[in-house]
């Protein structure tokens, strides 16, 4: 039995989510191979070979993977899938774009967002916005899985002795093309990798108040900034700040929820945080139901006072 992990990378290095997927693949058992489909991506392949638990890295290097188009990546996976019983990707925007295409091309069912491995055929995944867990067993000869990264510890980036094997790059599918990318640049930690997150909701009232109140606290703590869907929909911040069922799933050491009611969709994205602190003037806000520490107060008074005391 061998498992294939679809690496997420920037051609030069692996994305952190790939390390969590490798841990999930290791938990299934058998050899763990990593597919790096990119252009001039030998550095990413070398990094993958050093990850603990990886026995082989398959490098598909060519212009077709220069812009990491999902259609080309899926075709590459299928071209190299014959000897694998499990194909895994991170439950990120990239992984959730590639994995369904792989499952369709292989005519197999996909099991999405797994959080636990019971055995090689049986997995646990959240349903109903994380309010219930389903144990799913698959009899398919090939299991296509996406993995919730926060549920698995990242594999060590050193200590591995994997080999790198180059394979032919598939031809460009021609069904999609790269036009442009608008990437938000920030000196703050990336949201899904941050140890501390300061997150704001609609209670802040406006984008200006969001920045005025939360930025000083995030600066003091060296934290990433997040937001609820309500705050994003209201235009306070860009949608890459969104935490929740339809945003990013996070599990930092400390999550500070400010001016958030605690809608079920938001809780699904952050309730696995190690420590949750909530500040809200409504004592009946659902966020207090998951918070380890709660402060019933006016956030416009409490947060500046907190900043002053740090």
VOPAGU-2260 file (C-alpha; in pm, 1 decimal, decimal comma):
REM VOPAGU-2260
SITE   aa  ch    i         X         Y         Z
SITE  UNK   A    0       0,0       0,0       0,0
SITE  UNK   A    1     132,3     343,4     -97,6
SITE  UNK   A    2     -14,5     689,2     -50,5
SITE  UNK   A    3      35,0     988,7    -278,3
SITE  UNK   A    4      34,4    1340,3    -133,0
SITE  UNK   A    5     -31,3    1627,7    -372,7
SITE  UNK   A    6     216,8    1892,2    -263,0
SITE  UNK   A    7     116,5    2254,2    -232,9
SITE  UNK   A    8     415,1    2477,2    -301,3
SITE  UNK   A    9     545,1    2797,0    -458,9
SITE  UNK   A   10     801,3    2610,7    -675,6
SITE  UNK   A   11    1079,9    2695,0    -433,2
SITE  UNK   A   12     939,6    2567,1    -104,0
SITE  UNK   A   13     654,2    2362,1      37,7
SITE  UNK   A   14     346,6    2527,4     184,7
SITE  UNK   A   15     288,4    2444,1     550,5
SITE  UNK   A   16     -38,3    2261,0     478,5
SITE  UNK   A   17     151,9    1989,1     291,0
SITE  UNK   A   18     327,5    1887,8     612,2
SITE  UNK   A   19      -8,1    1822,7     779,9
SITE  UNK   A   20    -122,0    1612,0     486,0
SITE  UNK   A   21     196,9    1405,6     505,9
SITE  UNK   A   22     115,2    1333,2     871,9
SITE  UNK   A   23    -231,9    1215,2     770,0
SITE  UNK   A   24     -82,1     993,4     499,4
SITE  UNK   A   25     159,9     846,1     754,0
SITE  UNK   A   26    -132,8     768,0     986,4
SITE  UNK   A   27    -297,6     564,6     709,7
SITE  UNK   A   28       9,3     341,9     685,6
SITE  UNK   A   29     228,1     230,9     399,0
SITE  UNK   A   30     480,4     425,3     195,0
SITE  UNK   A   31     425,8     798,6     156,5
SITE  UNK   A   32     512,5     954,8    -178,9
SITE  UNK   A   33     481,0    1325,2    -260,8
SITE  UNK   A   34     397,9    1465,4    -603,6
SITE  UNK   A   35     553,0    1804,6    -677,3
SITE  UNK   A   36     403,2    1939,9    -999,5
SITE  UNK   A   37     563,0    2273,1   -1082,3
SITE  UNK   A   38     806,6    2462,8   -1304,2
SITE  UNK   A   39    1169,7    2492,6   -1195,4
SITE  UNK   A   40    1049,5    2328,4    -875,8
SITE  UNK   A   41    1352,3    2115,5    -786,8
SITE  UNK   A   42    1399,3    2312,1    -463,5
SITE  UNK   A   43    1046,9    2226,2    -350,0
SITE  UNK   A   44    1106,0    1861,1    -440,9
SITE  UNK   A   45    1430,0    1854,4    -242,6
SITE  UNK   A   46    1250,5    2006,0      56,5
SITE  UNK   A   47     978,2    1740,5      32,0
SITE  UNK   A   48    1239,6    1463,7      26,1
SITE  UNK   A   49    1371,3    1585,2     361,8
SITE  UNK   A   50    1032,7    1564,3     534,9
SITE  UNK   A   51    1007,8    1286,7     791,8
SITE  UNK   A   52     803,2     991,7     667,3
SITE  UNK   A   53     843,8    1059,1     295,4
SITE  UNK   A   54    1004,6     772,8     104,9
SITE  UNK   A   55     985,5     917,3    -248,9
SITE  UNK   A   56     918,1    1247,0    -423,2
SITE  UNK   A   57     781,6    1249,6    -777,0
SITE  UNK   A   58     885,9    1565,9    -959,4
SITE  UNK   A   59     683,4    1666,8   -1264,5
SITE  UNK   A   60     863,0    1978,1   -1384,6
SITE  UNK   A   61     738,2    2165,2   -1687,1
SITE  UNK   A   62     579,6    2479,2   -1823,7
SITE  UNK   A   63     229,3    2329,5   -1793,7
SITE  UNK   A   64     262,0    2359,4   -1415,4
SITE  UNK   A   65     412,6    2706,6   -1416,7
SITE  UNK   A   66      95,1    2870,4   -1288,5
SITE  UNK   A   67     -29,2    2572,1   -1084,3
SITE  UNK   A   68    -351,1    2532,6   -1282,3
SITE  UNK   A   69    -582,7    2275,7   -1124,6
SITE  UNK   A   70    -671,4    2101,4   -1450,5
SITE  UNK   A   71    -307,2    2031,5   -1533,7
SITE  UNK   A   72    -228,1    1925,2   -1178,1
SITE  UNK   A   73    -519,6    1680,0   -1175,2
SITE  UNK   A   74    -408,7    1530,5   -1506,8
SITE  UNK   A   75     -58,0    1488,8   -1366,9
SITE  UNK   A   76    -188,7    1310,0   -1058,8
SITE  UNK   A   77    -398,0    1070,6   -1266,9
SITE  UNK   A   78    -103,3    1000,4   -1497,9
SITE  UNK   A   79      94,8     881,5   -1195,5
SITE  UNK   A   80    -185,0     730,9    -984,5
SITE  UNK   A   81    -177,3     367,6   -1093,2
SITE  UNK   A   82      12,0     227,1    -794,5
SITE  UNK   A   83    -156,0     424,2    -515,1
SITE  UNK   A   84    -439,9     330,7    -281,9
SITE  UNK   A   85    -480,9     678,1    -132,8
SITE  UNK   A   86    -441,7    1021,9    -289,8
SITE  UNK   A   87    -439,9    1311,2     -44,3
SITE  UNK   A   88    -447,5    1690,3     -71,5
SITE  UNK   A   89    -486,2    1969,6     179,4
SITE  UNK   A   90    -836,6    2110,8     228,0
SITE  UNK   A   91    -715,2    2449,2     104,3
SITE  UNK   A   92    -836,1    2646,1    -197,1
SITE  UNK   A   93    -576,1    2466,4    -411,9
SITE  UNK   A   94    -641,1    2118,5    -273,2
SITE  UNK   A   95   -1018,5    2159,7    -296,1
SITE  UNK   A   96    -975,4    2256,3    -660,4
SITE  UNK   A   97    -746,4    1968,4    -759,6
SITE  UNK   A   98    -883,4    1673,8    -558,7
SITE  UNK   A   99   -1241,3    1672,2    -700,3
SITE  UNK   A  100   -1099,3    1674,6   -1051,0
SITE  UNK   A  101    -878,5    1378,1    -964,2
SITE  UNK   A  102   -1173,5    1190,4    -813,9
SITE  UNK   A  103   -1386,3    1257,0   -1122,0
SITE  UNK   A  104   -1114,2    1145,3   -1362,8
SITE  UNK   A  105   -1065,0     824,9   -1162,1
SITE  UNK   A  106   -1442,0     778,4   -1120,8
SITE  UNK   A  107   -1404,7     749,2    -743,1
SITE  UNK   A  108   -1586,8     910,7    -452,9
SITE  UNK   A  109   -1401,2    1183,4    -265,9
SITE  UNK   A  110   -1396,2    1200,5     114,1
SITE  UNK   A  111   -1356,9    1565,0     209,1
SITE  UNK   A  112   -1201,6    1742,9     504,6
SITE  UNK   A  113   -1096,2    1440,9     710,0
SITE  UNK   A  114    -991,7    1510,3    1068,8
SITE  UNK   A  115    -902,9    1158,1    1183,5
SITE  UNK   A  116    -782,7     828,5    1036,5
SITE  UNK   A  117    -946,3     520,5    1187,8
SITE  UNK   A  118    -786,5     273,7     946,4
SITE  UNK   A  119    -694,6     260,3     580,1
SITE  UNK   A  120   -1061,8     253,8     475,7
SITE  UNK   A  121   -1229,7     455,8     750,4
SITE  UNK   A  122   -1210,8     827,3     825,8
SITE  UNK   A  123   -1382,0    1091,5    1037,5
SITE  UNK   A  124   -1500,1    1420,5     891,5
SITE  UNK   A  125   -1708,8    1706,2    1031,3
SITE  UNK   A  126   -2062,2    1771,8     905,8
SITE  UNK   A  127   -2328,0    2033,4     985,1
SITE  UNK   A  128   -2066,1    2307,0    1028,5
SITE  UNK   A  129   -1869,6    2092,7    1270,7
SITE  UNK   A  130   -2161,5    2022,3    1504,2
SITE  UNK   A  131   -2146,0    1651,3    1426,1
SITE  UNK   A  132   -1885,3    1407,3    1302,3
SITE  UNK   A  133   -1939,9    1139,1    1040,4
SITE  UNK   A  134   -1736,5     820,0    1031,2
SITE  UNK   A  135   -1706,0     727,4     665,1
SITE  UNK   A  136   -1586,9     394,9     525,5
SITE  UNK   A  137   -1492,6     359,5     160,6
SITE  UNK   A  138   -1455,8      37,6     -36,9
SITE  UNK   A  139   -1308,2     214,8    -339,2
SITE  UNK   A  140    -978,4      75,6    -460,6
SITE  UNK   A  141    -843,0     432,0    -458,9
SITE  UNK   A  142    -944,2     679,2    -189,2
SITE  UNK   A  143    -927,0    1048,2    -277,9
SITE  UNK   A  144    -908,6    1256,1      39,7
SITE  UNK   A  145    -877,2    1617,3     141,5
SITE  UNK   A  146    -727,3    1677,6     484,7
SITE  UNK   A  147    -812,6    1947,2     738,3
SITE  UNK   A  148    -463,3    2062,4     829,5
SITE  UNK   A  149    -550,2    2181,2    1180,0
SITE  UNK   A  150    -645,2    1824,8    1278,2
SITE  UNK   A  151    -298,6    1677,7    1214,2
SITE  UNK   A  152      36,1    1787,7    1354,2
SITE  UNK   A  153     280,4    1891,7    1081,5
SITE  UNK   A  154     546,7    1640,8     983,3
SITE  UNK   A  155     904,3    1735,6    1071,0
SITE  UNK   A  156    1079,1    1919,2     788,8
SITE  UNK   A  157    1405,7    1732,0     845,3
SITE  UNK   A  158    1512,1    1376,9     908,2
SITE  UNK   A  159    1361,9    1230,8     592,7
SITE  UNK   A  160    1559,0    1026,0     343,0
SITE  UNK   A  161    1329,5    1032,9      43,1
SITE  UNK   A  162    1454,3    1004,4    -311,8
SITE  UNK   A  163    1351,5    1236,1    -596,4
SITE  UNK   A  164    1228,4    1077,5    -919,8
SITE  UNK   A  165    1154,1    1290,2   -1224,5
SITE  UNK   A  166     859,6    1201,6   -1447,7
SITE  UNK   A  167     728,6    1344,6   -1774,3
SITE  UNK   A  168     516,0    1655,2   -1740,3
SITE  UNK   A  169     167,5    1634,2   -1888,4
SITE  UNK   A  170      70,9    1861,8   -2172,9
SITE  UNK   A  171    -125,6    2177,5   -2101,2
SITE  UNK   A  172    -494,8    2083,4   -2096,8
SITE  UNK   A  173    -585,7    2405,4   -2275,0
SITE  UNK   A  174    -914,4    2439,0   -2085,2
SITE  UNK   A  175    -798,0    2720,3   -1858,3
SITE  UNK   A  176    -532,3    2987,4   -1862,8
SITE  UNK   A  177    -362,3    3209,9   -1607,7
SITE  UNK   A  178    -458,0    3575,9   -1639,4
SITE  UNK   A  179    -326,5    3750,4   -1328,3
SITE  UNK   A  180    -293,4    3724,0    -952,8
SITE  UNK   A  181    -360,1    3984,2    -688,3
SITE  UNK   A  182    -178,7    3878,7    -374,1
SITE  UNK   A  183    -222,9    4057,3     -44,6
SITE  UNK   A  184     116,2    4140,6     102,8
SITE  UNK   A  185     151,3    4174,4     476,7
SITE  UNK   A  186     424,6    4170,6     735,6
SITE  UNK   A  187     189,6    3984,7     967,0
SITE  UNK   A  188     189,1    3603,7     998,5
SITE  UNK   A  189     -16,8    3413,2     741,6
SITE  UNK   A  190    -360,2    3351,3     890,4
SITE  UNK   A  191    -364,5    2970,6     877,0
SITE  UNK   A  192     -10,9    2943,6    1019,3
SITE  UNK   A  193     -34,4    3211,0    1291,3
SITE  UNK   A  194       6,7    3119,5    1658,0
SITE  UNK   A  195    -206,1    3416,1    1766,4
SITE  UNK   A  196    -506,1    3559,7    1581,2
SITE  UNK   A  197    -699,9    3875,8    1661,5
SITE  UNK   A  198   -1032,7    3854,7    1485,5
SITE  UNK   A  199   -1311,7    4109,9    1451,7
SITE  UNK   A  200   -1680,6    4095,0    1374,1
SITE  UNK   A  201   -1962,0    4319,9    1265,9
SITE  UNK   A  202   -1972,2    4471,7    1613,6
SITE  UNK   A  203   -1676,4    4691,0    1517,6
SITE  UNK   A  204   -1908,2    4896,2    1301,2
SITE  UNK   A  205   -1679,3    4985,4    1008,7
SITE  UNK   A  206   -1351,3    4910,0     838,3
SITE  UNK   A  207   -1195,1    5219,5     992,3
SITE  UNK   A  208   -1293,5    5107,3    1342,0
SITE  UNK   A  209   -1169,3    4755,9    1265,6
SITE  UNK   A  210    -824,4    4891,1    1187,9
SITE  UNK   A  211    -827,6    5150,2    1466,9
SITE  UNK   A  212    -922,3    4903,1    1739,0
SITE  UNK   A  213    -764,0    4574,3    1631,9
SITE  UNK   A  214    -436,8    4678,6    1468,4
SITE  UNK   A  215    -268,9    4804,4    1790,8
SITE  UNK   A  216    -359,1    4480,8    1971,2
SITE  UNK   A  217    -234,8    4264,5    1684,8
SITE  UNK   A  218      86,9    4467,9    1672,5
SITE  UNK   A  219     147,8    4418,9    2044,2
SITE  UNK   A  220      89,0    4043,0    2021,4
SITE  UNK   A  221     258,3    3980,9    1684,6
SITE  UNK   A  222     -72,8    3835,8    1570,6
SITE  UNK   A  223    -249,0    3778,0    1240,6
SITE  UNK   A  224    -575,8    3956,3    1175,2
SITE  UNK   A  225    -896,7    3768,6    1099,8
SITE  UNK   A  226   -1263,9    3846,6    1058,4
SITE  UNK   A  227   -1609,1    3695,4    1052,4
SITE  UNK   A  228   -1802,0    3658,0     729,5
SITE  UNK   A  229   -2034,4    3937,3     841,9
SITE  UNK   A  230   -1738,4    4175,4     869,3
SITE  UNK   A  231   -1607,3    4067,8     529,5
SITE  UNK   A  232   -1948,2    4097,8     363,0
SITE  UNK   A  233   -1985,1    4445,4     513,9
SITE  UNK   A  234   -1659,1    4545,1     344,5
SITE  UNK   A  235   -1452,8    4600,9     658,0
SITE  UNK   A  236   -1166,2    4383,0     530,6
SITE  UNK   A  237   -1078,9    4169,4     224,9
SITE  UNK   A  238   -1219,1    3817,4     206,4
SITE  UNK   A  239    -878,3    3656,2     267,6
SITE  UNK   A  240    -925,0    3763,2     631,8
SITE  UNK   A  241   -1234,6    3547,1     668,7
SITE  UNK   A  242   -1232,9    3268,6     926,4
SITE  UNK   A  243   -1512,2    3012,8     920,5
SITE  UNK   A  244   -1687,7    2740,4     730,7
SITE  UNK   A  245   -1665,6    2932,5     403,6
SITE  UNK   A  246   -1334,6    3096,9     492,0
SITE  UNK   A  247   -1016,3    2967,9     648,7
SITE  UNK   A  248    -997,3    2696,7     914,1
SITE  UNK   A  249    -755,7    2795,5    1190,0
SITE  UNK   A  250    -635,6    2647,9    1518,9
SITE  UNK   A  251    -389,1    2893,4    1674,8
SITE  UNK   A  252    -258,1    2884,4    2030,5
SITE  UNK   A  253    -464,4    3196,3    2105,8
SITE  UNK   A  254    -773,5    3324,5    1924,2
SITE  UNK   A  255    -917,7    3658,0    2037,1
SITE  UNK   A  256   -1271,1    3715,8    1905,9
SITE  UNK   A  257   -1377,7    4079,9    1932,5
SITE  UNK   A  258   -1726,5    4204,8    1853,5
SITE  UNK   A  259   -1837,0    3865,3    1723,5
SITE  UNK   A  260   -2169,8    3705,0    1801,9
SITE  UNK   A  261   -2033,0    3358,0    1728,4
SITE  UNK   A  262   -2240,4    3237,2    1433,9
SITE  UNK   A  263   -2219,6    2862,6    1383,1
SITE  UNK   A  264   -2040,2    2908,8    1050,9
SITE  UNK   A  265   -1767,1    3110,9    1218,5
SITE  UNK   A  266   -1728,6    2869,9    1510,4
SITE  UNK   A  267   -1670,0    2587,9    1260,9
SITE  UNK   A  268   -1350,3    2761,4    1151,1
SITE  UNK   A  269   -1190,7    2842,4    1487,3
SITE  UNK   A  270   -1331,2    2631,3    1768,9
SITE  UNK   A  271   -1025,6    2402,1    1767,0
SITE  UNK   A  272    -806,7    2692,9    1883,2
SITE  UNK   A  273    -617,1    2603,1    2199,8
SITE  UNK   A  274    -733,9    2912,4    2393,1
SITE  UNK   A  275   -1028,9    3129,4    2288,1
SITE  UNK   A  276   -1088,5    3475,2    2433,8
SITE  UNK   A  277   -1413,3    3658,2    2355,7
SITE  UNK   A  278   -1499,5    4025,4    2407,3
SITE  UNK   A  279   -1862,9    4117,9    2347,6
SITE  UNK   A  280   -2114,4    4343,5    2521,3
SITE  UNK   A  281   -2391,7    4084,3    2481,9
SITE  UNK   A  282   -2365,4    3828,6    2766,2
SITE  UNK   A  283   -2582,7    3585,6    2568,8
SITE  UNK   A  284   -2365,5    3587,3    2256,0
SITE  UNK   A  285   -2300,6    3228,8    2136,2
SITE  UNK   A  286   -1925,6    3298,1    2120,1
SITE  UNK   A  287   -1912,5    3270,0    2498,6
SITE  UNK   A  288   -2025,3    2908,3    2466,1
SITE  UNK   A  289   -1688,0    2809,3    2317,7
SITE  UNK   A  290   -1466,7    3071,1    2481,0
SITE  UNK   A  291   -1217,2    2975,6    2751,2
SITE  UNK   A  292   -1220,5    3335,1    2874,2
SITE  UNK   A  293   -1496,4    3586,8    2816,8
SITE  UNK   A  294   -1524,9    3957,9    2885,3
SITE  UNK   A  295   -1868,5    4119,4    2873,6
SITE  UNK   A  296   -1777,2    4478,7    2791,8
SITE  UNK   A  297   -1786,0    4752,3    2531,8
SITE  UNK   A  298   -1505,3    4655,3    2294,5
SITE  UNK   A  299   -1425,0    5019,9    2217,0
SITE  UNK   A  300   -1329,8    5066,4    2582,7
SITE  UNK   A  301   -1197,9    4719,6    2667,4
SITE  UNK   A  302    -958,0    4666,8    2375,9
SITE  UNK   A  303    -765,4    4997,7    2409,8
SITE  UNK   A  304    -739,7    4932,7    2785,0
SITE  UNK   A  305    -607,4    4582,7    2712,4
SITE  UNK   A  306    -351,9    4723,8    2467,6
SITE  UNK   A  307    -235,5    4975,6    2726,8
SITE  UNK   A  308    -175,7    4700,6    2982,7
SITE  UNK   A  309      23,2    4466,5    2754,9
